[in-house]
Amino acid sequence: MSGFELAEVFGIPIEDKTAESHKTRQRHECPFVAGKICTKVSKPNPLGVCSIVGGEEQDGAIAIVCPTRLYEGGLALEDAAKFFFPGESRVRALSEIPLHDAEQGRAGRIDWVLVALDDGGEVADFGSLEAQSVYISGNLRTTFEAYMANPSRYSGPEAMFRPDYLSSTRKRLAPQLSYKGEILAHWEKKFAVAVHDAFFDQLPKFKSVDPKVANFVWLIYTLQRGSPTGRYRLARCHPVYTSFESVQEVFLMPSIGEEREFRHALTEELRKPRRSIPLLL
């Protein structure tokens, strides 16, 4: 296998063909948030792919393609709470909280807002947690439906697909951090983003700071396989503590190339027949 293949469907490795796993898939259950039914893309017909795996050319790399996959065992919520409120035990988690700007325009929804309570049960402090998985380039739906039609006879991808890290970072994650993050940074609230290790490896480098002074953390996780059931389990990697200012600078400032290289490219374009348009001035 040289391309990418399904790894988990509704939280279950595709090679698991037990009767119990079949029932879970048919019910569209999501095992990573208690009592949740998968609604990814569509409620009646969800795209229940949690992760994909690369072939030999990708060294068997796993890519998480659903952000809910990053909530297994509550690891991300627990790690974010420890970063936001060290030593605090009175913490509550609220999901899908709308955020507004000064004109009451929608700045989007925050995946999770973690709230520290005072002795009277009121909000003493809060922080924001976002989970970001990788987008897919190609037709994942066709392969998913081929697998769901008959898991026991599924023989491989029906269509080509691959992780699209560039779109996931520049087109999705960066704008979210720019708008929502700017508001939270102005309020001097901490921000956490949960990603899988292959995703983080595709990001630019950020300036690391001491956790005690950081206001931003990358919570990084990987999928490991080795349990008796053969299922993947989310495991912690080393978090990266930084500042919101550093994240903004890295995402918003392009890597500046050489002007002479751009001039050379212009010269090459001018040499192409009918490439340029003469102007009458």
Phi and psi in degrees as GROMACS dihedral restraints (atoms count N, CA, C in turn):
[ dihedral_restraints ]
;  ai    aj    ak    al  type     phi  dphi    fc
    3     4     5     6     1  -107.5    20    10
    4     5     6     7     1   -23.6    20    10
    6     7     8     9     1   -92.5    20    10
    7     8     9    10     1  -146.2    20    10
    9    10    11    12     1  -111.2    20    10
   10    11    12    13     1   150.7    20    10
   12    13    14    15     1  -132.8    20    10
   13    14    15    16     1   158.2    20    10
   15    16    17    18     1   -60.9    20    10
   16    17    18    19     1   139.5    20    10
   18    19    20    21     1  -110.5    20    10
   19    20    21    22     1   -53.6    20    10
   21    22    23    24     1  -127.7    20    10
   22    23    24    25     1   136.1    20    10
   24    25    26    27     1  -124.3    20    10
   25    26    27    28     1   121.5    20    10
   27    28    29    30     1    51.2    20    10
   28    29    30    31     1    41.9    20    10
   30    31    32    33     1    80.0    20    10
   31    32    33    34     1     4.0    20    10
   33    34    35    36     1  -119.8    20    10
   34    35    36    37     1   132.9    20    10
   36    37    38    39     1   -55.1    20    10
   37    38    39    40     1   141.0    20    10
   39    40    41    42     1   -65.2    20    10
   40    41    42    43     1   -22.8    20    10
   42    43    44    45     1   -83.2    20    10
   43    44    45    46     1    -4.5    20    10
   45    46    47    48     1   -80.0    20    10
   46    47    48    49     1   109.5    20    10
   48    49    50    51     1  -114.5    20    10
   49    50    51    52     1    24.9    20    10
   51    52    53    54     1   -69.4    20    10
   52    53    54    55     1   160.0    20    10
   54    55    56    57     1   -62.9    20    10
   55    56    57    58     1   -38.1    20    10
   57    58    59    60     1   -63.5    20    10
   58    59    60    61     1   -43.4    20    10
   60    61    62    63     1   -65.2    20    10
   61    62    63    64     1   -37.6    20    10
   63    64    65    66     1   -61.4    20    10
   64    65    66    67     1   -42.3    20    10
   66    67    68    69     1   -64.0    20    10
   67    68    69    70     1   -41.5    20    10
   69    70    71    72     1   -60.9    20    10
   70    71    72    73     1   -43.8    20    10
   72    73    74    75     1   -66.2    20    10
   73    74    75    76     1   -40.5    20    10
   75    76    77    78     1   -68.0    20    10
   76    77    78    79     1   -29.1    20    10
   78    79    80    81     1   -86.2    20    10
   79    80    81    82     1    -3.7    20    10
   81    82    83    84     1    59.4    20    10
   82    83    84    85     1    36.4    20    10
   84    85    86    87     1   -76.1    20    10
   85    86    87    88     1   144.7    20    10
   87    88    89    90     1  -109.1    20    10
   88    89    90    91     1   115.9    20    10
   90    91    92    93     1   -82.1    20    10
   91    92    93    94     1     0.6    20    10
   93    94    95    96     1   -98.5    20    10
   94    95    96    97     1   -12.4    20    10
   96    97    98    99     1  -133.6    20    10
   97    98    99   100     1   123.8    20    10
   99   100   101   102     1   -54.7    20    10
  100   101   102   103     1   129.6    20    10
  102   103   104   105     1    71.6    20    10
  103   104   105   106     1    15.2    20    10
  105   106   107   108     1   -97.7    20    10
  106   107   108   109     1   139.0    20    10
  108   109   110   111     1  -103.1    20    10
  109   110   111   112     1   136.0    20    10
  111   112   113   114     1   -62.9    20    10
  112   113   114   115     1   130.8    20    10
  114   115   116   117     1  -127.2    20    10
  115   116   117   118     1    18.0    20    10
  117   118   119   120     1   -59.0    20    10
  118   119   120   121     1   125.9    20    10
  120   121   122   123     1    72.8    20    10
  121   122   123   124     1   -48.4    20    10
  123   124   125   126     1  -150.5    20    10
  124   125   126   127     1   135.4    20    10
  126   127   128   129     1   -68.1    20    10
  127   128   129   130     1   -49.0    20    10
  129   130   131   132     1   -73.1    20    10
  130   131   132   133     1   -27.0    20    10
  132   133   134   135     1  -137.7    20    10
  133   134   135   136     1    70.1    20    10
  135   136   137   138     1   -69.0    20    10
  136   137   138   139     1   151.6    20    10
  138   139   140   141     1   -90.6    20    10
  139   140   141   142     1    89.2    20    10
  141   142   143   144     1   -84.7    20    10
  142   143   144   145     1    36.9    20    10
  144   145   146   147     1   -91.3    20    10
  145   146   147   148     1   122.3    20    10
  147   148   149   150     1   -91.9    20    10
  148   149   150   151     1   -39.5    20    10
  150   151   152   153     1  -152.9    20    10
  151   152   153   154     1   159.1    20    10
  153   154   155   156     1  -127.8    20    10
  154   155   156   157     1   161.7    20    10
  156   157   158   159     1  -131.0    20    10
  157   158   159   160     1   139.4    20    10
  159   160   161   162     1   -85.3    20    10
  160   161   162   163     1   160.6    20    10
  162   163   164   165     1   -86.8    20    10
  163   164   165   166     1  -153.8    20    10
  165   166   167   168     1   -61.4    20    10
  166   167   168   169     1   -38.5    20    10
  168   169   170   171     1   -66.2    20    10
  169   170   171   172     1   -24.1    20    10
  171   172   173   174     1  -104.4    20    10
  172   173   174   175     1    10.7    20    10
  174   175   176   177     1    56.1    20    10
  175   176   177   178     1    32.3    20    10
  177   178   179   180     1    67.6    20    10
  178   179   180   181     1    25.6    20    10
  180   181   182   183     1   -65.2    20    10
  181   182   183   184     1   138.9    20    10
  183   184   185   186     1   -95.7    20    10
  184   185   186   187     1   138.0    20    10
  186   187   188   189     1  -125.7    20    10
  187   188   189   190     1   125.1    20    10
  189   190   191   192     1   -82.5    20    10
  190   191   192   193     1   123.6    20    10
  192   193   194   195     1  -112.0    20    10
  193   194   195   196     1     3.5    20    10
  195   196   197   198     1  -131.2    20    10
  196   197   198   199     1   124.3    20    10
  198   199   200   201     1   -61.0    20    10
  199   200   201   202     1   -29.6    20    10
  201   202   203   204     1   -61.5    20    10
  202   203   204   205     1   -25.7    20    10
  204   205   206   207     1   -59.8    20    10
  205   206   207   208     1   -25.3    20    10
  207   208   209   210     1   -80.1    20    10
  208   209   210   211     1    -0.8    20    10
  210   211   212   213     1  -100.2    20    10
  211   212   213   214     1     6.5    20    10
  213   214   215   216     1   -54.5    20    10
  214   215   216   217     1   131.9    20    10
  216   217   218   219     1    68.2    20    10
  217   218   219   220     1     5.3    20    10
  219   220   221   222     1    67.8    20    10
  220   221   222   223     1    18.5    20    10
  222   223   224   225     1   -61.0    20    10
  223   224   225   226     1   -46.2    20    10
  225   226   227   228     1   -64.9    20    10
  226   227   228   229     1   -41.0    20    10
  228   229   230   231     1   -64.0    20    10
  229   230   231   232     1   -43.1    20    10
  231   232   233   234     1   -64.5    20    10
  232   233   234   235     1   -44.3    20    10
  234   235   236   237     1   -67.6    20    10
  235   236   237   238     1   -38.9    20    10
  237   238   239   240     1   -64.8    20    10
  238   239   240   241     1   -41.9    20    10
  240   241   242   243     1   -61.8    20    10
  241   242   243   244     1   -40.5    20    10
  243   244   245   246     1   -66.0    20    10
  244   245   246   247     1   -33.4    20    10
  246   247   248   249     1   -72.8    20    10
  247   248   249   250     1   -43.7    20    10
  249   250   251   252     1   -69.2    20    10
  250   251   252   253     1   -45.2    20    10
  252   253   254   255     1  -132.3    20    10
  253   254   255   256     1    73.6    20    10
  255   256   257   258     1   -57.6    20    10
  256   257   258   259     1   128.2    20    10
  258   259   260   261     1    80.8    20    10
  259   260   261   262     1    -2.8    20    10
  261   262   263   264     1   -90.3    20    10
  262   263   264   265     1   137.5    20    10
  264   265   266   267     1  -112.6    20    10
  265   266   267   268     1   -18.8    20    10
  267   268   269   270     1   -90.1    20    10
  268   269   270   271     1    80.1    20    10
  270   271   272   273     1  -126.8    20    10
  271   272   273   274     1   137.8    20    10
  273   274   275   276     1  -123.6    20    10
  274   275   276   277     1   151.6    20    10
  276   277   278   279     1  -116.5    20    10
  277   278   279   280     1   129.9    20    10
  279   280   281   282     1  -119.6    20    10
  280   281   282   283     1   133.1    20    10
  282   283   284   285     1  -104.9    20    10
  283   284   285   286     1   152.1    20    10
  285   286   287   288     1    53.4    20    10
  286   287   288   289     1    58.7    20    10
  288   289   290   291     1   -95.3    20    10
  289   290   291   292     1   123.4    20    10
  291   292   293   294     1   -69.3    20    10
  292   293   294   295     1   143.0    20    10
  294   295   296   297     1  -120.2    20    10
  295   296   297   298     1   133.1    20    10
  297   298   299   300     1  -119.3    20    10
  298   299   300   301     1   152.5    20    10
  300   301   302   303     1   -90.2    20    10
  301   302   303   304     1  -171.8    20    10
  303   304   305   306     1   -64.2    20    10
  304   305   306   307     1   -27.3    20    10
  306   307   308   309     1   -92.2    20    10
  307   308   309   310     1    13.6    20    10
  309   310   311   312     1    63.2    20    10
  310   311   312   313     1    23.0    20    10
  312   313   314   315     1   -79.4    20    10
  313   314   315   316     1   147.9    20    10
  315   316   317   318     1   -73.6    20    10
  316   317   318   319     1   122.0    20    10
  318   319   320   321     1   -94.8    20    10
  319   320   321   322     1     3.9    20    10
  321   322   323   324     1   111.8    20    10
  322   323   324   325     1  -178.5    20    10
  324   325   326   327     1  -108.6    20    10
  325   326   327   328     1   141.1    20    10
  327   328   329   330     1   -90.9    20    10
  328   329   330   331     1   129.5    20    10
  330   331   332   333     1   -54.2    20    10
  331   332   333   334     1   -52.6    20    10
  333   334   335   336     1  -141.5    20    10
  334   335   336   337     1   132.3    20    10
  336   337   338   339     1  -109.8    20    10
  337   338   339   340     1   120.7    20    10
  339   340   341   342     1   -96.2    20    10
  340   341   342   343     1   129.9    20    10
  342   343   344   345     1  -119.2    20    10
  343   344   345   346     1   127.5    20    10
  345   346   347   348     1   -93.9    20    10
  346   347   348   349     1   132.8    20    10
  348   349   350   351     1  -102.5    20    10
  349   350   351   352     1   146.8    20    10
  351   352   353   354     1   -86.5    20    10
  352   353   354   355     1  -175.7    20    10
  354   355   356   357     1   -63.3    20    10
  355   356   357   358     1   -23.4    20    10
  357   358   359   360     1   -91.7    20    10
  358   359   360   361     1     3.9    20    10
  360   361   362   363     1    82.4    20    10
  361   362   363   364     1    10.5    20    10
  363   364   365   366     1   -92.4    20    10
  364   365   366   367     1   165.9    20    10
  366   367   368   369     1   -70.9    20    10
  367   368   369   370     1   116.6    20    10
  369   370   371   372     1   -94.8    20    10
  370   371   372   373     1   -34.0    20    10
  372   373   374   375     1  -164.3    20    10
  373   374   375   376     1   164.7    20    10
  375   376   377   378     1  -154.1    20    10
  376   377   378   379     1   159.9    20    10
  378   379   380   381     1  -143.7    20    10
  379   380   381   382     1   165.1    20    10
  381   382   383   384     1  -116.9    20    10
  382   383   384   385     1   135.7    20    10
  384   385   386   387     1  -123.4    20    10
  385   386   387   388     1   127.3    20    10
  387   388   389   390     1  -118.6    20    10
  388   389   390   391     1   145.5    20    10
  390   391   392   393     1  -115.7    20    10
  391   392   393   394     1   131.8    20    10
  393   394   395   396     1  -126.5    20    10
  394   395   396   397     1   118.3    20    10
  396   397   398   399     1  -100.2    20    10
  397   398   399   400     1   177.6    20    10
  399   400   401   402     1   -93.0    20    10
  400   401   402   403     1   142.1    20    10
  402   403   404   405     1   -75.3    20    10
  403   404   405   406     1   162.0    20    10
  405   406   407   408     1  -111.7    20    10
  406   407   408   409     1   135.5    20    10
  408   409   410   411     1  -103.1    20    10
  409   410   411   412     1   124.1    20    10
  411   412   413   414     1   115.1    20    10
  412   413   414   415     1  -173.4    20    10
  414   415   416   417     1  -101.5    20    10
  415   416   417   418     1    87.7    20    10
  417   418   419   420     1   -77.5    20    10
  418   419   420   421     1   -31.4    20    10
  420   421   422   423     1   -59.5    20    10
  421   422   423   424     1   -42.4    20    10
  423   424   425   426     1   -60.9    20    10
  424   425   426   427     1   -44.7    20    10
  426   427   428   429     1   -67.5    20    10
  427   428   429   430     1   -41.2    20    10
  429   430   431   432     1   -58.8    20    10
  430   431   432   433     1   -47.2    20    10
  432   433   434   435     1   -67.8    20    10
  433   434   435   436     1   -33.7    20    10
  435   436   437   438     1   -64.7    20    10
  436   437   438   439     1   -39.9    20    10
  438   439   440   441     1   -66.9    20    10
  439   440   441   442     1   -47.0    20    10
  441   442   443   444     1   -64.4    20    10
  442   443   444   445     1   -29.8    20    10
  444   445   446   447     1   -64.0    20    10
  445   446   447   448     1   -34.0    20    10
  447   448   449   450     1  -162.7    20    10
  448   449   450   451     1    80.6    20    10
  450   451   452   453     1   -56.6    20    10
  451   452   453   454     1   -34.8    20    10
  453   454   455   456     1   -70.6    20    10
  454   455   456   457     1   -22.6    20    10
  456   457   458   459     1  -112.6    20    10
  457   458   459   460     1     8.1    20    10
  459   460   461   462     1   -63.3    20    10
  460   461   462   463     1   132.5    20    10
  462   463   464   465     1  -118.5    20    10
  463   464   465   466     1    -2.0    20    10
  465   466   467   468     1   143.9    20    10
  466   467   468   469     1   177.6    20    10
  468   469   470   471     1   -57.3    20    10
  469   470   471   472     1   137.5    20    10
  471   472   473   474     1   -91.4    20    10
  472   473   474   475     1   -14.7    20    10
  474   475   476   477     1  -150.8    20    10
  475   476   477   478     1   162.4    20    10
  477   478   479   480     1   -85.3    20    10
  478   479   480   481     1   139.4    20    10
  480   481   482   483     1  -154.7    20    10
  481   482   483   484     1   159.3    20    10
  483   484   485   486     1  -158.6    20    10
  484   485   486   487     1   160.6    20    10
  486   487   488   489     1   -68.8    20    10
  487   488   489   490     1   139.4    20    10
  489   490   491   492     1  -114.4    20    10
  490   491   492   493     1    85.2    20    10
  492   493   494   495     1   -71.2    20    10
  493   494   495   496     1   -32.3    20    10
  495   496   497   498     1   -63.2    20    10
  496   497   498   499     1   -48.5    20    10
  498   499   500   501     1   -64.4    20    10
  499   500   501   502     1   -35.8    20    10
  501   502   503   504     1   -66.3    20    10
  502   503   504   505     1   -32.6    20    10
  504   505   506   507     1   -91.3    20    10
  505   506   507   508     1   -59.0    20    10
  507   508   509   510     1   -71.4    20    10
  508   509   510   511     1   -37.1    20    10
  510   511   512   513     1   -93.3    20    10
  511   512   513   514     1   -22.4    20    10
  513   514   515   516     1  -114.3    20    10
  514   515   516   517     1   -61.5    20    10
  516   517   518   519     1   -68.2    20    10
  517   518   519   520     1   -47.1    20    10
  519   520   521   522     1   -58.7    20    10
  520   521   522   523     1   -47.5    20    10
  522   523   524   525     1   -62.3    20    10
  523   524   525   526     1   -36.7    20    10
  525   526   527   528     1   -61.8    20    10
  526   527   528   529     1   -46.5    20    10
  528   529   530   531     1   -66.7    20    10
  529   530   531   532     1   -34.4    20    10
  531   532   533   534     1   -65.7    20    10
  532   533   534   535     1   -42.3    20    10
  534   535   536   537     1   -89.2    20    10
  535   536   537   538     1   -59.8    20    10
  537   538   539   540     1   -64.7    20    10
  538   539   540   541     1   -42.5    20    10
  540   541   542   543     1   -64.0    20    10
  541   542   543   544     1   -36.2    20    10
  543   544   545   546     1   -62.6    20    10
  544   545   546   547     1   -40.2    20    10
  546   547   548   549     1   -64.9    20    10
  547   548   549   550     1   -47.9    20    10
  549   550   551   552     1   -66.5    20    10
  550   551   552   553     1   -36.6    20    10
  552   553   554   555     1   -65.9    20    10
  553   554   555   556     1   -37.4    20    10
  555   556   557   558     1   -63.9    20    10
  556   557   558   559     1   -33.8    20    10
  558   559   560   561     1   -80.4    20    10
  559   560   561   562     1    -2.2    20    10
  561   562   563   564     1    62.0    20    10
  562   563   564   565     1    44.0    20    10
  564   565   566   567     1  -109.4    20    10
  565   566   567   568     1   147.1    20    10
  567   568   569   570     1   -79.7    20    10
  568   569   570   571     1   155.4    20    10
  570   571   572   573     1  -132.7    20    10
  571   572   573   574     1   135.8    20    10
  573   574   575   576     1  -128.8    20    10
  574   575   576   577     1   141.7    20    10
  576   577   578   579     1  -128.3    20    10
  577   578   579   580     1   124.8    20    10
  579   580   581   582     1   -97.3    20    10
  580   581   582   583     1   129.1    20    10
  582   583   584   585     1  -141.4    20    10
  583   584   585   586     1   165.1    20    10
  585   586   587   588     1   -90.0    20    10
  586   587   588   589     1   163.7    20    10
  588   589   590   591     1   -61.9    20    10
  589   590   591   592     1   -40.0    20    10
  591   592   593   594     1   -65.2    20    10
  592   593   594   595     1   -33.4    20    10
  594   595   596   597     1   -65.4    20    10
  595   596   597   598     1   -48.7    20    10
  597   598   599   600     1   -62.4    20    10
  598   599   600   601     1   -34.3    20    10
  600   601   602   603     1   -63.7    20    10
  601   602   603   604     1   -21.3    20    10
  603   604   605   606     1   -88.3    20    10
  604   605   606   607     1    -8.2    20    10
  606   607   608   609     1   -81.5    20    10
  607   608   609   610     1   158.4    20    10
  609   610   611   612     1   -64.7    20    10
  610   611   612   613     1   169.6    20    10
  612   613   614   615     1   -84.6    20    10
  613   614   615   616     1   138.2    20    10
  615   616   617   618     1  -113.1    20    10
  616   617   618   619     1   150.8    20    10
  618   619   620   621     1   -73.6    20    10
  619   620   621   622     1   120.4    20    10
  621   622   623   624     1   -81.4    20    10
  622   623   624   625     1   143.9    20    10
  624   625   626   627     1  -132.9    20    10
  625   626   627   628     1   168.6    20    10
  627   628   629   630     1   -64.0    20    10
  628   629   630   631     1   135.3    20    10
  630   631   632   633     1   -53.4    20    10
  631   632   633   634     1   -28.3    20    10
  633   634   635   636     1   -69.8    20    10
  634   635   636   637     1   -23.7    20    10
  636   637   638   639     1  -112.4    20    10
  637   638   639   640     1    -3.1    20    10
  639   640   641   642     1   -71.2    20    10
  640   641   642   643     1   144.8    20    10
  642   643   644   645     1  -117.6    20    10
  643   644   645   646     1     7.5    20    10
  645   646   647   648     1  -146.2    20    10
  646   647   648   649     1   137.5    20    10
  648   649   650   651     1  -137.2    20    10
  649   650   651   652     1   137.6    20    10
  651   652   653   654     1   -92.7    20    10
  652   653   654   655     1   114.9    20    10
  654   655   656   657     1   -93.8    20    10
  655   656   657   658     1   113.0    20    10
  657   658   659   660     1  -111.0    20    10
  658   659   660   661     1   133.6    20    10
  660   661   662   663     1  -132.2    20    10
  661   662   663   664     1   159.5    20    10
  663   664   665   666     1  -133.5    20    10
  664   665   666   667     1   163.1    20    10
  666   667   668   669     1  -103.8    20    10
  667   668   669   670     1   126.7    20    10
  669   670   671   672     1  -118.1    20    10
  670   671   672   673     1   147.8    20    10
  672   673   674   675     1  -123.3    20    10
  673   674   675   676     1   132.4    20    10
  675   676   677   678     1   170.0    20    10
  676   677   678   679     1     0.6    20    10
  678   679   680   681     1   -75.5    20    10
  679   680   681   682     1   162.0    20    10
  681   682   683   684     1   -56.3    20    10
  682   683   684   685     1   -30.0    20    10
  684   685   686   687     1   -82.3    20    10
  685   686   687   688     1   -12.4    20    10
  687   688   689   690     1    79.9    20    10
  688   689   690   691     1     6.0    20    10
  690   691   692   693     1   -79.4    20    10
  691   692   693   694     1   155.2    20    10
  693   694   695   696     1   -77.5    20    10
  694   695   696   697     1   147.2    20    10
  696   697   698   699     1  -129.7    20    10
  697   698   699   700     1   137.4    20    10
  699   700   701   702     1   -73.4    20    10
  700   701   702   703     1   133.3    20    10
  702   703   704   705     1  -132.4    20    10
  703   704   705   706     1   147.8    20    10
  705   706   707   708     1   -75.1    20    10
  706   707   708   709     1   140.0    20    10
  708   709   710   711     1  -108.1    20    10
  709   710   711   712     1   177.3    20    10
  711   712   713   714     1   -71.0    20    10
  712   713   714   715     1   124.2    20    10
  714   715   716   717     1   -69.3    20    10
  715   716   717   718     1   156.3    20    10
  717   718   719   720     1  -115.8    20    10
  718   719   720   721     1   114.6    20    10
  720   721   722   723     1   -93.5    20    10
  721   722   723   724     1   131.8    20    10
  723   724   725   726     1  -149.3    20    10
  724   725   726   727     1  -160.9    20    10
  726   727   728   729     1  -122.5    20    10
  727   728   729   730     1   153.1    20    10
  729   730   731   732     1   -60.8    20    10
  730   731   732   733     1   -35.8    20    10
  732   733   734   735     1   -62.1    20    10
  733   734   735   736     1   -39.6    20    10
  735   736   737   738     1   -66.4    20    10
  736   737   738   739     1   -40.8    20    10
  738   739   740   741     1   -63.5    20    10
  739   740   741   742     1   -43.8    20    10
  741   742   743   744     1   -61.4    20    10
  742   743   744   745     1   -45.0    20    10
  744   745   746   747     1   -61.3    20    10
  745   746   747   748     1   -43.4    20    10
  747   748   749   750     1   -67.2    20    10
  748   749   750   751     1   -42.8    20    10
  750   751   752   753     1   -76.6    20    10
  751   752   753   754     1   -36.0    20    10
  753   754   755   756     1   -89.2    20    10
  754   755   756   757     1   -24.5    20    10
  756   757   758   759     1   -94.1    20    10
  757   758   759   760     1   119.0    20    10
  759   760   761   762     1   -71.7    20    10
  760   761   762   763     1   158.3    20    10
  762   763   764   765     1   -76.9    20    10
  763   764   765   766     1   111.4    20    10
  765   766   767   768     1   -82.2    20    10
  766   767   768   769     1   120.8    20    10
  768   769   770   771     1   -87.7    20    10
  769   770   771   772     1  -169.6    20    10
  771   772   773   774     1   -87.9    20    10
  772   773   774   775     1   134.6    20    10
  774   775   776   777     1   -62.0    20    10
  775   776   777   778     1   -36.7    20    10
  777   778   779   780     1   -62.1    20    10
  778   779   780   781     1   -32.3    20    10
  780   781   782   783     1   -68.8    20    10
  781   782   783   784     1   -36.7    20    10
  783   784   785   786     1   -69.0    20    10
  784   785   786   787     1   -39.5    20    10
  786   787   788   789     1   -60.9    20    10
  787   788   789   790     1   -41.4    20    10
  789   790   791   792     1   -62.7    20    10
  790   791   792   793     1   -41.0    20    10
  792   793   794   795     1   -63.2    20    10
  793   794   795   796     1   -39.2    20    10
  795   796   797   798     1   -63.7    20    10
  796   797   798   799     1   -41.4    20    10
  798   799   800   801     1   -61.2    20    10
  799   800   801   802     1   -42.9    20    10
  801   802   803   804     1   -63.2    20    10
  802   803   804   805     1   -38.5    20    10
  804   805   806   807     1   -66.5    20    10
  805   806   807   808     1   -39.0    20    10
  807   808   809   810     1   -65.0    20    10
  808   809   810   811     1   -26.2    20    10
  810   811   812   813     1   -77.3    20    10
  811   812   813   814     1   -13.8    20    10
  813   814   815   816     1   -78.3    20    10
  814   815   816   817     1   133.8    20    10
  816   817   818   819     1   -57.0    20    10
  817   818   819   820     1   133.4    20    10
  819   820   821   822     1    57.4    20    10
  820   821   822   823     1    24.5    20    10
  822   823   824   825     1   -82.0    20    10
  823   824   825   826     1   -35.8    20    10
  825   826   827   828     1  -104.0    20    10
  826   827   828   829     1   159.9    20    10
  828   829   830   831     1  -115.3    20    10
  829   830   831   832     1   118.6    20    10
  831   832   833   834     1   -70.9    20    10
  832   833   834   835     1   141.3    20    10
  834   835   836   837     1  -106.8    20    10
  835   836   837   838     1   139.3    20    10
  837   838   839   840     1   -98.1    20    10
  838   839   840   841     1   109.4    20    10
